[in-house]
């Protein structure tokens, strides 16, 4: 949820549109599409994400973890960052082969 919430303002700032956000969290997808339940601790974040999603004309869809090696690799790279927010303009060399595998629909097992 935090990645979606933090990424949408960047999409707006860069003037991007028709972006498809892929998440392996069905809970995050459902809350953003349908709205958070009344007792949700993250209600404000979900509502903000819903607002940003509408403003940037983006969509959100579920994708299995095993079908998105690139996102998994990027998430693991993030754990090694010292900065609170790290924005990249293009794919780092270490994920390029994963992009091709994802495009080809190659599944993998998470370790």
The first five atom37 places (N, CA, C, CB, O) and aatype in JSON, in Angstrom:
{
  "aatype": [20, 20, 20, 20, 20, 20, 20, 20, 20, 20, 20, 20, 20, 20, 20, 20, 20, 20, 20, 20, 20, 20, 20, 20, 20, 20, 20, 20, 20, 20, 20, 20, 20, 20, 20, 20, 20, 20, 20, 20, 20, 20, 20, 20, 20, 20, 20, 20, 20, 20, 20, 20, 20, 20, 20, 20, 20, 20, 20, 20, 20, 20, 20, 20, 20, 20, 20, 20, 20, 20, 20, 20, 20, 20, 20, 20, 20, 20, 20, 20, 20, 20, 20, 20, 20, 20, 20, 20, 20, 20, 20, 20, 20, 20, 20, 20, 20, 20, 20, 20, 20, 20, 20, 20, 20, 20, 20, 20, 20, 20, 20],
  "atom_mask": [
    [1, 1, 1, 1, 1],
    [1, 1, 1, 1, 1],
    [1, 1, 1, 1, 1],
    [1, 1, 1, 1, 1],
    [1, 1, 1, 1, 1],
    [1, 1, 1, 1, 1],
    [1, 1, 1, 1, 1],
    [1, 1, 1, 1, 1],
    [1, 1, 1, 1, 1],
    [1, 1, 1, 1, 1],
    [1, 1, 1, 1, 1],
    [1, 1, 1, 1, 1],
    [1, 1, 1, 1, 1],
    [1, 1, 1, 1, 1],
    [1, 1, 1, 1, 1],
    [1, 1, 1, 1, 1],
    [1, 1, 1, 1, 1],
    [1, 1, 1, 1, 1],
    [1, 1, 1, 1, 1],
    [1, 1, 1, 1, 1],
    [1, 1, 1, 1, 1],
    [1, 1, 1, 1, 1],
    [1, 1, 1, 1, 1],
    [1, 1, 1, 1, 1],
    [1, 1, 1, 1, 1],
    [1, 1, 1, 1, 1],
    [1, 1, 1, 1, 1],
    [1, 1, 1, 1, 1],
    [1, 1, 1, 1, 1],
    [1, 1, 1, 1, 1],
    [1, 1, 1, 1, 1],
    [1, 1, 1, 1, 1],
    [1, 1, 1, 1, 1],
    [1, 1, 1, 1, 1],
    [1, 1, 1, 1, 1],
    [1, 1, 1, 1, 1],
    [1, 1, 1, 1, 1],
    [1, 1, 1, 1, 1],
    [1, 1, 1, 1, 1],
    [1, 1, 1, 1, 1],
    [1, 1, 1, 1, 1],
    [1, 1, 1, 1, 1],
    [1, 1, 1, 1, 1],
    [1, 1, 1, 1, 1],
    [1, 1, 1, 1, 1],
    [1, 1, 1, 1, 1],
    [1, 1, 1, 1, 1],
    [1, 1, 1, 1, 1],
    [1, 1, 1, 1, 1],
    [1, 1, 1, 1, 1],
    [1, 1, 1, 1, 1],
    [1, 1, 1, 1, 1],
    [1, 1, 1, 1, 1],
    [1, 1, 1, 1, 1],
    [1, 1, 1, 1, 1],
    [1, 1, 1, 1, 1],
    [1, 1, 1, 1, 1],
    [1, 1, 1, 1, 1],
    [1, 1, 1, 1, 1],
    [1, 1, 1, 1, 1],
    [1, 1, 1, 1, 1],
    [1, 1, 1, 1, 1],
    [1, 1, 1, 1, 1],
    [1, 1, 1, 1, 1],
    [1, 1, 1, 1, 1],
    [1, 1, 1, 1, 1],
    [1, 1, 1, 1, 1],
    [1, 1, 1, 1, 1],
    [1, 1, 1, 1, 1],
    [1, 1, 1, 1, 1],
    [1, 1, 1, 1, 1],
    [1, 1, 1, 1, 1],
    [1, 1, 1, 1, 1],
    [1, 1, 1, 1, 1],
    [1, 1, 1, 1, 1],
    [1, 1, 1, 1, 1],
    [1, 1, 1, 1, 1],
    [1, 1, 1, 1, 1],
    [1, 1, 1, 1, 1],
    [1, 1, 1, 1, 1],
    [1, 1, 1, 1, 1],
    [1, 1, 1, 1, 1],
    [1, 1, 1, 1, 1],
    [1, 1, 1, 1, 1],
    [1, 1, 1, 1, 1],
    [1, 1, 1, 1, 1],
    [1, 1, 1, 1, 1],
    [1, 1, 1, 1, 1],
    [1, 1, 1, 1, 1],
    [1, 1, 1, 1, 1],
    [1, 1, 1, 1, 1],
    [1, 1, 1, 1, 1],
    [1, 1, 1, 1, 1],
    [1, 1, 1, 1, 1],
    [1, 1, 1, 1, 1],
    [1, 1, 1, 1, 1],
    [1, 1, 1, 1, 1],
    [1, 1, 1, 1, 1],
    [1, 1, 1, 1, 1],
    [1, 1, 1, 1, 1],
    [1, 1, 1, 1, 1],
    [1, 1, 1, 1, 1],
    [1, 1, 1, 1, 1],
    [1, 1, 1, 1, 1],
    [1, 1, 1, 1, 1],
    [1, 1, 1, 1, 1],
    [1, 1, 1, 1, 1],
    [1, 1, 1, 1, 1],
    [1, 1, 1, 1, 1],
    [1, 1, 1, 1, 1],
    [1, 1, 1, 1, 1]
  ],
  "atom_positions": [
    [[0.83, -1.19, 0.0], [0.0, 0.0, 0.0], [0.87, 1.25, 0.0], [-0.94, 0.0, 1.21], [0.58, 2.23, -0.68]],
    [[1.95, 1.2, 0.78], [2.82, 2.37, 0.84], [3.46, 2.66, -0.52], [3.91, 2.18, 1.89], [3.57, 3.83, -0.91]],
    [[3.86, 1.63, -1.23], [4.47, 1.83, -2.54], [3.5, 2.48, -3.52], [4.96, 0.51, -3.11], [3.88, 3.37, -4.28]],
    [[2.26, 2.05, -3.49], [1.23, 2.63, -4.37], [0.98, 4.08, -3.95], [-0.09, 1.81, -4.31], [0.93, 4.98, -4.78]],
    [[0.81, 4.27, -2.65], [0.54, 5.61, -2.11], [1.66, 6.59, -2.43], [0.34, 5.53, -0.6], [1.4, 7.74, -2.8]],
    [[2.91, 6.15, -2.3], [4.05, 7.04, -2.55], [4.32, 7.21, -4.05], [5.3, 6.51, -1.86], [4.86, 8.24, -4.47]],
    [[3.96, 6.22, -4.85], [4.23, 6.28, -6.28], [3.26, 7.13, -7.07], [4.23, 4.91, -6.84], [3.65, 7.75, -8.06]],
    [[2.0, 7.17, -6.67], [0.99, 7.92, -7.44], [1.28, 9.42, -7.54], [-0.36, 7.72, -6.81], [1.1, 9.98, -8.62]],
    [[1.71, 10.09, -6.48], [2.06, 11.51, -6.64], [3.2, 11.73, -7.63], [2.43, 12.11, -5.3], [3.26, 12.76, -8.31]],
    [[4.11, 10.77, -7.71], [5.22, 10.88, -8.67], [4.68, 10.76, -10.09], [6.3, 9.78, -8.4], [5.13, 11.47, -10.98]],
    [[3.72, 9.86, -10.29], [3.08, 9.71, -11.6], [2.44, 11.04, -12.0], [2.02, 8.57, -11.57], [2.58, 11.49, -13.14]],
    [[1.73, 11.66, -11.06], [1.08, 12.95, -11.34], [2.1, 14.04, -11.63], [0.2, 13.37, -10.16], [1.95, 14.81, -12.57]],
    [[3.15, 14.1, -10.81], [4.19, 15.12, -10.96], [4.87, 15.04, -12.32], [5.23, 14.98, -9.85], [5.2, 16.06, -12.92]],
    [[5.07, 13.82, -12.81], [5.74, 13.63, -14.1], [4.78, 13.73, -15.28], [6.44, 12.29, -14.12], [5.19, 13.65, -16.43]],
    [[3.48, 13.91, -14.98], [2.5, 14.06, -16.05], [2.21, 12.77, -16.8], [2.97, 15.09, -17.02], [1.78, 12.81, -17.95]],
    [[2.43, 11.65, -16.17], [2.18, 10.36, -16.82], [0.69, 10.02, -16.72], [3.03, 9.24, -16.17], [0.02, 10.44, -15.78]],
    [[0.2, 9.28, -17.66], [-1.21, 8.88, -17.64], [-1.34, 7.47, -18.19], [-2.09, 9.87, -18.47], [-0.43, 6.94, -18.84]],
    [[-2.49, 6.88, -17.92], [-2.79, 5.53, -18.39], [-1.76, 4.51, -17.92], [-2.88, 5.51, -19.91], [-1.39, 3.59, -18.65]],
    [[-1.3, 4.69, -16.7], [-0.36, 3.77, -16.09], [-1.16, 2.62, -15.47], [0.52, 4.49, -15.01], [-2.21, 2.83, -14.87]],
    [[-0.66, 1.41, -15.64], [-1.26, 0.24, -15.01], [-0.37, -0.13, -13.83], [-1.42, -0.96, -16.02], [0.8, -0.48, -14.0]],
    [[-0.94, -0.06, -12.64], [-0.21, -0.42, -11.43], [-0.5, -1.88, -11.15], [-0.61, 0.48, -10.21], [-1.66, -2.29, -11.06]],
    [[0.55, -2.67, -11.02], [0.41, -4.09, -10.72], [0.82, -4.32, -9.27], [1.25, -4.96, -11.69], [1.88, -3.86, -8.83]],
    [[-0.02, -5.02, -8.54], [0.28, -5.34, -7.15], [-0.01, -6.8, -6.88], [-0.52, -4.45, -6.2], [-0.95, -7.38, -7.43]],
    [[0.8, -7.4, -6.02], [0.51, -8.78, -5.63], [-0.36, -8.82, -4.38], [1.82, -9.55, -5.38], [-0.64, -9.9, -3.85]],
    [[-0.79, -7.66, -3.91], [-1.65, -7.59, -2.73], [-3.1, -7.39, -3.15], [-1.19, -6.44, -1.79], [-3.49, -6.3, -3.57]],
    [[-3.88, -8.45, -3.03], [-5.3, -8.32, -3.37], [-6.0, -7.38, -2.38], [-5.99, -9.71, -3.37], [-6.96, -6.71, -2.74]],
    [[-5.52, -7.35, -1.15], [-6.13, -6.46, -0.15], [-5.92, -5.0, -0.55], [-5.52, -6.72, 1.25], [-6.86, -4.21, -0.5]],
    [[-4.7, -4.64, -0.95], [-4.44, -3.27, -1.38], [-5.29, -2.92, -2.6], [-2.94, -3.07, -1.7], [-5.88, -1.85, -2.66]],
    [[-5.35, -3.83, -3.57], [-6.14, -3.59, -4.77], [-7.62, -3.38, -4.42], [-5.99, -4.75, -5.76], [-8.24, -2.43, -4.9]],
    [[-8.17, -4.25, -3.61], [-9.58, -4.15, -3.25], [-9.88, -2.86, -2.48], [-10.0, -5.36, -2.42], [-10.9, -2.21, -2.72]],
    [[-9.0, -2.5, -1.55], [-9.24, -1.28, -0.77], [-9.18, -0.03, -1.65], [-8.23, -1.16, 0.37], [-9.95, 0.91, -1.46]],
    [[-8.27, -0.03, -2.61], [-8.17, 1.14, -3.47], [-9.35, 1.21, -4.43], [-6.85, 1.11, -4.26], [-9.85, 2.3, -4.71]],
    [[-9.81, 0.08, -4.93], [-10.94, 0.07, -5.85], [-12.26, 0.3, -5.12], [-10.99, -1.25, -6.62], [-13.06, 1.13, -5.53]],
    [[-12.48, -0.44, -4.03], [-13.77, -0.41, -3.34], [-13.82, 0.55, -2.15], [-14.11, -1.78, -2.86], [-14.9, 0.86, -1.66]],
    [[-12.68, 1.01, -1.7], [-12.63, 1.85, -0.51], [-12.3, 1.01, 0.71], [-13.95, 2.59, -0.32], [-12.57, -0.19, 0.74]],
    [[-11.73, 1.64, 1.71], [-11.33, 0.9, 2.91], [-12.53, 0.58, 3.79], [-10.29, 1.69, 3.7], [-13.53, 1.29, 3.76]],
    [[-12.42, -0.49, 4.57], [-13.49, -0.77, 5.54], [-13.5, 0.32, 6.62], [-13.3, -2.18, 6.18], [-12.5, 1.0, 6.82]],
    [[-14.62, 0.48, 7.3], [-14.75, 1.55, 8.29], [-13.69, 1.55, 9.38], [-16.09, 1.47, 8.91], [-13.3, 2.62, 9.85]],
    [[-13.23, 0.39, 9.8], [-12.28, 0.31, 10.9], [-10.82, 0.21, 10.43], [-12.6, -0.87, 11.77], [-9.96, -0.17, 11.22]],
    [[-10.54, 0.54, 9.19], [-9.2, 0.41, 8.61], [-8.23, 1.42, 9.25], [-9.25, 0.62, 7.08], [-8.5, 2.62, 9.29]],
    [[-7.1, 0.91, 9.73], [-6.09, 1.78, 10.33], [-5.43, 2.7, 9.3], [-5.02, 0.94, 11.02], [-4.92, 3.77, 9.65]],
    [[-5.45, 2.3, 8.06], [-4.8, 3.05, 6.99], [-5.8, 3.79, 6.12], [-3.97, 2.11, 6.13], [-5.52, 4.06, 4.95]],
    [[-6.93, 4.12, 6.66], [-8.02, 4.75, 5.91], [-7.56, 6.0, 5.16], [-9.15, 5.1, 6.85], [-7.88, 6.16, 3.98]],
    [[-6.84, 6.88, 5.82], [-6.4, 8.13, 5.18], [-5.47, 7.86, 3.99], [-5.68, 9.04, 6.2], [-5.58, 8.51, 2.95]],
    [[-4.58, 6.91, 4.15], [-3.65, 6.56, 3.07], [-4.41, 5.97, 1.89], [-2.58, 5.57, 3.57], [-4.15, 6.32, 0.74]],
    [[-5.35, 5.08, 2.18], [-6.14, 4.46, 1.11], [-6.97, 5.52, 0.39], [-7.07, 3.34, 1.68], [-7.02, 5.52, -0.84]],
    [[-7.61, 6.4, 1.12], [-8.43, 7.45, 0.5], [-7.57, 8.37, -0.37], [-9.17, 8.27, 1.58], [-7.98, 8.74, -1.47]],
    [[-6.39, 8.73, 0.11], [-5.48, 9.55, -0.69], [-5.06, 8.82, -1.96], [-4.24, 9.95, 0.13], [-5.04, 9.4, -3.04]],
    [[-4.73, 7.53, -1.83], [-4.33, 6.74, -3.0], [-5.47, 6.66, -4.01], [-3.9, 5.32, -2.57], [-5.23, 6.77, -5.21]],
    [[-6.69, 6.48, -3.53], [-7.85, 6.45, -4.43], [-8.0, 7.77, -5.18], [-9.15, 6.14, -3.63], [-8.28, 7.79, -6.38]],
    [[-7.8, 8.87, -4.47], [-7.9, 10.2, -5.07], [-6.82, 10.39, -6.14], [-7.78, 11.29, -3.99], [-7.11, 10.85, -7.25]],
    [[-5.58, 10.04, -5.81], [-4.48, 10.17, -6.77], [-4.73, 9.28, -7.99], [-3.13, 9.79, -6.11], [-4.47, 9.7, -9.12]],
    [[-5.22, 8.07, -7.77], [-5.47, 7.13, -8.87], [-6.47, 7.72, -9.86], [-5.98, 5.79, -8.32], [-6.3, 7.59, -11.07]],
    [[-7.52, 8.36, -9.35], [-8.52, 8.99, -10.22], [-7.93, 10.18, -10.97], [-9.73, 9.44, -9.4], [-8.22, 10.36, -12.15]],
    [[-7.11, 10.97, -10.31], [-6.54, 12.16, -10.93], [-5.56, 11.83, -12.05], [-5.85, 13.0, -9.9], [-5.45, 12.59, -13.02]],
    [[-4.85, 10.73, -11.93], [-3.83, 10.43, -12.95], [-4.33, 9.44, -13.99], [-2.58, 9.89, -12.3], [-3.56, 9.01, -14.85]],
    [[-5.61, 9.09, -13.94], [-6.17, 8.19, -14.94], [-5.37, 6.89, -15.04], [-6.23, 8.88, -16.29], [-5.03, 6.44, -16.13]],
    [[-5.09, 6.3, -13.89], [-4.36, 5.04, -13.82], [-5.32, 3.93, -13.41], [-3.17, 5.14, -12.83], [-6.42, 4.18, -12.91]],
    [[-4.89, 2.71, -13.61], [-5.67, 1.57, -13.15], [-4.77, 0.69, -12.28], [-6.26, 0.76, -14.34], [-3.55, 0.81, -12.31]],
    [[-5.4, -0.18, -11.52], [-4.66, -1.07, -10.65], [-5.17, -2.49, -10.88], [-4.81, -0.66, -9.15], [-6.37, -2.72, -10.99]],
    [[-4.23, -3.42, -10.96], [-4.62, -4.81, -11.17], [-3.74, -5.74, -10.34], [-4.54, -5.18, -12.67], [-2.61, -5.4, -9.99]],
    [[-4.3, -6.91, -10.04], [-3.56, -7.9, -9.27], [-2.67, -8.71, -10.21], [-4.52, -8.84, -8.5], [-3.05, -9.02, -11.33]],
    [[-1.49, -9.04, -9.72], [-0.57, -9.92, -10.43], [0.05, -10.85, -9.4], [0.53, -9.11, -11.23], [0.4, -10.43, -8.3]],
    [[0.2, -12.11, -9.76], [0.8, -13.07, -8.84], [2.27, -12.7, -8.6], [0.68, -14.51, -9.39], [2.96, -12.25, -9.51]],
    [[2.73, -12.9, -7.38], [4.13, -12.63, -7.04], [5.07, -13.38, -7.98], [4.41, -13.02, -5.59], [6.08, -12.84, -8.43]],
    [[4.73, -14.62, -8.26], [5.61, -15.46, -9.06], [5.71, -15.0, -10.52], [5.11, -16.89, -9.02], [6.59, -15.45, -11.25]],
    [[4.83, -14.11, -10.94], [4.83, -13.63, -12.32], [5.47, -12.25, -12.44], [3.41, -13.6, -12.87], [5.42, -11.63, -13.51]],
    [[6.06, -11.76, -11.37], [6.63, -10.42, -11.42], [8.0, -10.39, -10.74], [5.68, -9.41, -10.76], [8.16, -9.86, -9.64]],
    [[8.96, -10.97, -11.41], [10.32, -11.02, -10.89], [10.93, -9.64, -10.74], [11.2, -11.86, -11.78], [11.68, -9.37, -9.8]],
    [[10.6, -8.76, -11.67], [11.16, -7.41, -11.67], [10.78, -6.66, -10.39], [10.69, -6.64, -12.9], [11.64, -6.08, -9.73]],
    [[9.51, -6.68, -10.05], [9.06, -5.98, -8.84], [9.7, -6.58, -7.6], [7.53, -6.04, -8.72], [10.08, -5.86, -6.68]],
    [[9.84, -7.9, -7.58], [10.46, -8.55, -6.44], [11.92, -8.11, -6.31], [10.37, -10.08, -6.58], [12.38, -7.82, -5.21]],
    [[12.63, -8.07, -7.41], [14.04, -7.64, -7.39], [14.15, -6.19, -6.95], [14.68, -7.82, -8.79], [15.0, -5.85, -6.12]],
    [[13.3, -5.33, -7.48], [13.32, -3.91, -7.08], [12.99, -3.75, -5.6], [12.33, -3.09, -7.92], [13.6, -2.93, -4.91]],
    [[12.03, -4.53, -5.11], [11.68, -4.45, -3.68], [12.85, -4.88, -2.81], [10.45, -5.34, -3.39], [13.1, -4.28, -1.77]],
    [[13.57, -5.9, -3.24], [14.74, -6.33, -2.48], [15.87, -5.31, -2.54], [15.23, -7.67, -2.99], [16.62, -5.16, -1.58]],
    [[16.0, -4.61, -3.66], [17.0, -3.55, -3.76], [16.65, -2.42, -2.81], [17.09, -3.03, -5.21], [17.54, -1.8, -2.23]],
    [[15.37, -2.17, -2.64], [14.91, -1.08, -1.78], [15.34, -1.29, -0.34], [13.4, -0.95, -1.85], [15.61, -0.32, 0.37]],
    [[15.42, -2.51, 0.1], [15.8, -2.76, 1.5], [17.24, -2.34, 1.78], [15.62, -4.23, 1.83], [17.62, -2.16, 2.93]],
    [[18.03, -2.18, 0.73], [19.42, -1.78, 0.91], [19.63, -0.27, 0.76], [20.29, -2.5, -0.09], [20.76, 0.2, 0.86]],
    [[18.57, 0.47, 0.53], [18.68, 1.92, 0.33], [18.65, 2.64, 1.66], [17.55, 2.44, -0.57], [17.93, 2.25, 2.58]],
    [[19.44, 3.7, 1.76], [19.43, 4.51, 2.98], [18.39, 5.62, 2.89], [20.82, 5.11, 3.22], [17.86, 6.07, 3.91]],
    [[18.1, 6.05, 1.68], [17.14, 7.12, 1.49], [15.72, 6.62, 1.73], [17.26, 7.71, 0.07], [15.4, 5.46, 1.48]],
    [[14.87, 7.53, 2.23], [13.48, 7.18, 2.52], [12.69, 6.9, 1.24], [12.81, 8.3, 3.32], [11.85, 6.01, 1.2]],
    [[12.96, 7.68, 0.19], [12.29, 7.5, -1.1], [13.35, 7.5, -2.18], [11.23, 8.62, -1.35], [14.19, 8.4, -2.26]],
    [[13.32, 6.49, -3.01], [14.3, 6.32, -4.07], [13.57, 6.21, -5.39], [15.2, 5.08, -3.81], [12.84, 5.24, -5.62]],
    [[13.74, 7.2, -6.27], [13.05, 7.22, -7.57], [14.07, 6.94, -8.66], [12.33, 8.59, -7.81], [15.13, 7.56, -8.72]],
    [[13.74, 5.99, -9.52], [14.63, 5.68, -10.65], [13.92, 6.06, -11.94], [15.02, 4.16, -10.65], [12.7, 5.92, -12.05]],
    [[14.66, 6.53, -12.9], [14.09, 6.97, -14.18], [14.01, 5.84, -15.2], [14.89, 8.11, -14.75], [13.24, 5.92, -16.15]],
    [[14.79, 4.81, -15.02], [14.79, 3.69, -15.94], [15.22, 2.44, -15.19], [15.72, 3.95, -17.15], [15.67, 2.53, -14.05]],
    [[15.1, 1.3, -15.82], [15.43, 0.06, -15.11], [16.93, -0.06, -14.84], [14.96, -1.16, -15.91], [17.74, 0.12, -15.76]],
    [[17.31, -0.35, -13.6], [18.72, -0.59, -13.31], [19.21, -1.83, -14.05], [18.94, -0.75, -11.78], [18.42, -2.73, -14.33]],
    [[20.49, -1.89, -14.37], [21.02, -3.04, -15.11], [20.68, -4.39, -14.48], [22.51, -2.91, -15.24], [20.46, -5.37, -15.19]],
    [[20.65, -4.44, -13.15], [20.42, -5.72, -12.47], [18.99, -6.23, -12.59], [20.77, -5.58, -11.03], [18.73, -7.36, -12.17]],
    [[18.06, -5.45, -13.15], [16.68, -5.94, -13.31], [16.28, -6.12, -14.77], [15.72, -5.0, -12.64], [15.18, -6.59, -15.05]],
    [[17.13, -5.75, -15.69], [16.76, -5.81, -17.12], [16.4, -7.22, -17.57], [17.89, -5.28, -17.98], [15.44, -7.39, -18.33]],
    [[17.14, -8.21, -17.13], [16.81, -9.59, -17.55], [15.47, -10.03, -16.94], [17.94, -10.58, -17.11], [14.76, -10.84, -17.54]],
    [[15.13, -9.51, -15.76], [13.86, -9.85, -15.14], [12.69, -9.21, -15.9], [13.84, -9.39, -13.67], [11.6, -9.79, -15.96]],
    [[12.9, -8.04, -16.47], [11.86, -7.39, -17.26], [11.51, -8.27, -18.46], [12.32, -5.97, -17.73], [10.34, -8.48, -18.76]],
    [[12.53, -8.76, -19.13], [12.31, -9.62, -20.29], [11.57, -10.9, -19.86], [13.66, -9.98, -20.97], [10.63, -11.33, -20.53]],
    [[11.98, -11.48, -18.75], [11.32, -12.7, -18.26], [9.86, -12.43, -17.92], [12.06, -13.26, -17.01], [8.99, -13.24, -18.23]],
    [[9.58, -11.29, -17.29], [8.2, -10.93, -16.96], [7.36, -10.73, -18.22], [8.16, -9.66, -16.1], [6.21, -11.15, -18.28]],
    [[7.95, -10.09, -19.22], [7.23, -9.84, -20.48], [6.89, -11.16, -21.19], [8.07, -8.95, -21.41], [5.87, -11.27, -21.86]],
    [[7.76, -12.14, -21.02], [7.56, -13.45, -21.65], [6.65, -14.34, -20.82], [8.9, -14.14, -21.87], [6.26, -15.42, -21.27]],
    [[6.3, -13.89, -19.61], [5.4, -14.67, -18.77], [6.09, -15.81, -18.04], [4.29, -15.21, -19.59], [5.45, -16.78, -17.65]],
    [[7.4, -15.7, -17.87], [8.15, -16.74, -17.19], [7.87, -16.66, -15.69], [9.66, -16.6, -17.47], [8.13, -15.64, -15.05]],
    [[7.36, -17.75, -15.13], [7.1, -17.79, -13.69], [8.36, -18.21, -12.96], [5.92, -18.75, -13.36], [9.24, -18.85, -13.54]],
    [[8.44, -17.85, -11.7], [9.59, -18.24, -10.88], [9.1, -18.51, -9.47], [10.69, -17.14, -10.88], [7.99, -18.12, -9.1]],
    [[9.92, -19.16, -8.69], [9.59, -19.41, -7.29], [10.38, -18.44, -6.44], [9.89, -20.87, -6.89], [11.59, -18.28, -6.62]],
    [[9.68, -17.8, -5.51], [10.35, -16.9, -4.59], [11.15, -17.72, -3.59], [9.33, -16.0, -3.86], [10.77, -18.83, -3.2]],
    [[12.26, -17.17, -3.19], [13.12, -17.86, -2.21], [12.85, -17.28, -0.83], [14.64, -17.72, -2.57], [13.46, -17.7, 0.15]]
  ]
}
